[in-house]
Amino acid sequence: MGRLWGDFDRIESDFEKLTEEVNDCMSCSFQAMLAYIEEGETDRVRELNKNVHTSESQADSIRREILNNIIEGSLMPSTRVDMLNLLEAIDDIADHTEDMLDEIIFLHLDFCCLDEKKLEEMTDLIEEQYSKMAKGIEVLFEDMNQSLVYAGELEELESKVDGIEEEITRSVGRLDHISPGKKLAHRSLIKNVSDTADLIEDVGDNMETIVSVRKG
């Protein structure tokens, strides 16, 4: 199948840069979160947090550049709107993971009772999900049918993440030796991690919308 967008090499290249920066932001955020749970606010956590903010800032600069290119380009109005929605959906992932880490560090939260292995299993699934999303974005400009294959896999991984979220949340909820406030803090963190998978799935939904419109 021919190229989906015609001669839009610059937009395609910028989207690739954006997904790479957002991935760095998300990955460093997860690493910092897991390290914080294990060791508190150490120098390693602070360095990872710095990397998160740097990646988010760079992603935002790329987002603005893509935004200008889309607005100033020759795309049809409906296509332009769909591309802008896709752009914002990708950027939301970086914003969310940055905010998640900032909340933990700013409030000096104590997570004494989390199953760290299960939490890491959740983040591994989300990173796998993001990788498929990024591949879907990459082939969206080349082969929309292949892009749909990747988009369809995002929901399956999101469901697996939801299952782990429920398992960890129930485990914390059964504990008698921590206060309701601490339980809520634990639940908030678990939900924030899980919500990242929802945001990635939202990107897949935008990809499917773009393809459906193009196919008519």
ABEGO torsion letter per residue (X at the ends): XBBAAEBAAAAAAAAAAAAAAAAAAAAAAAAAAAAAAAAEBBAAAAAAAAAAAAAAAAAAAAAAAAAAAAAABABBAAAAAAAAAAAAAAAAAAAAAAAAAAAAAAAGBBBAABBAAAAAAAAAAAAAAAAAAAAAAAAAAABAAAAAAAAAAAAAAAAAAAAAAAAAAAAAAABAABBAAAAAAAAAAAAAAAAAAAAAAAAAAAAAAAAAAAAX
